[in-house]
Amino acid sequence: MAKSIEQEGRSGKCFVYFLGAFVILCALVLVFASILRLKNPYLKLRSATFNQIRYSASPSPSFNATLIIFLALNNPTFGAFTYENNSLSVLYAGLKIAHSQINGGRVSFRQTKEIHVTVKFMSAIDITSGSLNLTTNVFFSGKVHLFKIINIRKTIEMPCSMNLNFTSHATQAIQCQ
């Protein structure tokens, strides 16, 4: 039997509709995949300053100071990043001389949150050289929540080295990885 012209037109339309639906579905998959591409949240050190510096070289060496650090936690993903209580450690020659807690919080999607951390420490450090090389280590652990369905654990660590000059009371040579 021969197909009528009307039936051939319908089958042609069906093929066009099917092809159009397939193209739209592929476009949606590409958009969804680009949204779900997870980038890691990251930290930036905005500034580090020392206040209330007191030091003594004799009769026994001692050092007291307050370190004020401003961090920026950037969340480039399309999901919120929630973090638990985290920590900042100050090290001298590999030994921990101070520690501070960073309270938990939340960074909305594609936002940056400013974090202020104050660390008070005192130690028996020989400061006859006039400067002090310190290392700070910031550790963040939390989860990225996508569409309130997908939760992915992320960990951020940022070690920084800095030099405290006692003559100028300035923080110099700050380098973070």
JODA-V875545 format. One record per run of one state. SS is the DSSP state (hx for helix, st for strand, lp for the rest). FROM is the first residue (numbers start at 0). TO is the last residue. If there is no record, write none. Layout:
# JODA-V875545
[[SS;FROM;TO] [SS;FROM;TO]]
This chain:
# JODA-V875545
[[lp;0;3] [hx;4;35] [lp;36;40] [st;41;55] [lp;56;60] [st;61;74] [lp;75;78] [st;79;82] [lp;83;84] [st;85;91] [lp;92;93] [st;94;101] [lp;102;103] [st;104;106] [lp;107;109] [st;110;122] [lp;123;129] [st;130;145] [lp;146;148] [st;149;164] [lp;165;168] [st;169;175] [lp;176;176]]
